[in-house]
Amino acid sequence: MKNIYALYGRGEIGKTSTIKEVYKLLIKKFGNKIIVETDTNIFYEKGDIRVTVKINGKLIGIESQGDPDSRLKTSLNIFVEMNCDIILCATRTRGTTVDFVKLLEPEYKIDWIKKPDFGNEDEQKNKELAEDIFNKIVAEL
C-alpha cells in the first residue's frame, strides 16, 4: 500500500523545519544508498524543500511547502506521476491543502500527523516529532 504522511497545522509553527529534519535523518541513515530521482528537486537553506529519492527500491516524495496557494498541488501531482511509494508533505488544518491530499485516496492511505505549536521547546520537540515520522517511513523501507 502507498502512504502519505501529511503533517498538518496552522501557519508558522515549524512544519517545514520538521519535514526538513526528517529528510536530514534519511540522509544520515541512508546517505550512500539514496538515489535522487528527479531534476525537479528544490532545496532552500532557510525555506522549503521538494525532493524525490529512492531508498531500498522505494520512491519517496517530500514536500515541505504546504501553505495555501503554494506548490503543494504541483508537487503531489509530480509524486503521483512518478509513482512514489511514500509521500511526506505539509498541509494546513483545513482548506485546499487538505483537499489536495484527500484527492489521492484511495490510491494512497493518509496518515494525518498533527504538528503542535511547541512554543519555547520548539527545536527539541520538532526533532522528536521528526524522529517519529522518520521511524514510520523507515518501517516501510
C-alpha positions as CSV (number, residue, x, y, z in Angstrom):
1,M,0.0,0.0,0.0
2,K,1.2,3.5,-0.8
3,N,1.2,6.0,2.1
4,I,1.1,9.8,2.6
5,Y,2.3,11.3,5.8
6,A,0.6,14.6,6.0
7,L,2.0,16.9,8.7
8,Y,-0.8,19.4,9.4
9,G,-1.2,22.5,11.4
10,R,-1.6,26.3,11.3
11,G,1.0,28.5,9.7
12,E,4.3,29.4,11.2
13,I,4.6,26.5,13.7
14,G,7.5,24.6,12.2
15,K,6.1,22.1,9.7
16,T,8.8,23.0,7.3
17,S,11.5,22.6,9.9
18,T,10.1,19.2,11.0
19,I,10.0,17.9,7.4
20,K,13.5,19.1,6.7
21,E,14.7,17.3,9.8
22,V,13.1,14.1,8.6
23,Y,15.0,14.5,5.3
24,K,18.2,15.1,7.2
25,L,17.6,11.9,9.2
26,L,17.1,9.9,6.0
27,I,20.4,11.3,4.6
28,K,22.2,10.5,7.8
29,K,21.0,6.9,7.8
30,F,20.9,6.1,4.1
31,G,23.2,8.7,2.6
32,N,25.2,6.5,0.2
33,K,22.1,4.4,-0.6
34,I,19.9,7.3,-1.6
35,I,19.3,7.9,-5.3
36,V,17.9,11.3,-6.3
37,E,15.2,10.5,-8.8
38,T,14.3,13.9,-10.4
39,D,15.7,17.2,-11.5
40,T,12.7,19.0,-10.1
41,N,14.2,19.0,-6.7
42,I,14.2,22.3,-4.9
43,F,16.4,23.0,-1.8
44,Y,16.4,26.2,0.1
45,E,18.7,26.6,3.2
46,K,16.2,28.8,5.0
47,G,13.0,27.7,3.3
48,D,11.0,24.8,1.8
49,I,12.2,21.7,0.0
50,R,10.8,19.4,-2.6
51,V,12.8,16.3,-3.2
52,T,12.2,12.8,-4.6
53,V,14.6,10.0,-3.6
54,K,14.8,6.2,-3.9
55,I,15.9,4.2,-0.9
56,N,15.9,0.4,-0.9
57,G,13.8,0.4,-4.1
58,K,11.1,2.6,-2.5
59,L,10.4,6.0,-4.1
60,I,9.8,8.8,-1.6
61,G,8.5,12.3,-2.4
62,I,9.0,15.0,0.2
63,E,7.4,18.5,0.0
64,S,7.6,20.9,2.9
65,Q,5.6,23.7,1.3
66,G,2.0,23.3,2.5
67,D,0.6,26.9,2.5
68,P,-2.5,27.8,0.5
69,D,-1.5,28.9,-3.0
70,S,1.8,27.1,-2.7
71,R,3.3,24.4,-5.0
72,L,1.8,21.5,-3.0
73,K,-0.7,20.5,-5.7
74,T,2.1,20.5,-8.3
75,S,4.4,18.5,-6.1
76,L,1.7,16.0,-5.3
77,N,1.0,15.6,-9.0
78,I,4.7,15.0,-9.7
79,F,5.0,12.4,-6.9
80,V,1.9,10.6,-8.2
81,E,3.1,10.7,-11.8
82,M,6.4,9.3,-10.6
83,N,4.5,6.5,-8.7
84,C,6.0,7.4,-5.3
85,D,5.5,4.7,-2.7
86,I,5.7,7.2,0.2
87,I,4.9,10.9,0.3
88,L,5.7,13.3,3.1
89,C,4.1,16.7,2.9
90,A,2.8,19.6,4.9
91,T,-0.7,21.0,4.9
92,R,-2.8,23.4,6.9
93,T,-5.6,22.2,9.2
94,R,-8.3,22.6,6.6
95,G,-8.9,24.1,3.1
96,T,-7.3,23.5,-0.3
97,T,-4.1,21.9,1.0
98,V,-6.0,19.3,2.9
99,D,-8.3,18.7,-0.1
100,F,-5.3,18.2,-2.4
101,V,-4.1,15.3,-0.2
102,K,-7.6,13.8,0.2
103,L,-7.9,13.6,-3.6
104,L,-5.2,10.9,-3.6
105,E,-7.3,8.4,-1.7
106,P,-7.8,5.5,-2.1
107,E,-4.6,5.1,-4.1
108,Y,-2.7,6.4,-1.0
109,K,-3.5,5.7,2.6
110,I,-3.2,9.0,4.5
111,D,-1.6,9.3,7.9
112,W,-2.6,12.7,9.3
113,I,0.1,13.9,11.8
114,K,-0.8,16.9,13.9
115,K,2.0,19.5,14.2
116,P,1.5,21.1,17.6
117,D,2.9,24.6,18.4
118,F,5.6,23.6,21.0
119,G,6.4,27.2,22.0
120,N,9.7,27.5,23.9
121,E,10.5,23.8,23.5
122,D,10.1,24.0,19.7
123,E,13.5,22.8,18.5
124,Q,13.8,19.7,20.7
125,K,10.1,18.7,20.2
126,N,10.3,19.2,16.5
127,K,13.3,16.8,16.4
128,E,11.3,14.3,18.4
129,L,8.3,14.6,16.0
130,A,10.7,14.3,13.0
131,E,12.2,11.1,14.5
132,D,8.7,9.6,14.9
133,I,7.9,10.4,11.3
134,F,11.3,9.1,10.2
135,N,10.7,5.8,12.0
136,K,7.3,5.4,10.3
137,I,9.0,5.8,6.9
138,V,11.9,3.5,7.7
139,A,9.5,0.8,8.8
140,E,8.2,0.8,5.2
141,L,11.7,0.5,3.6
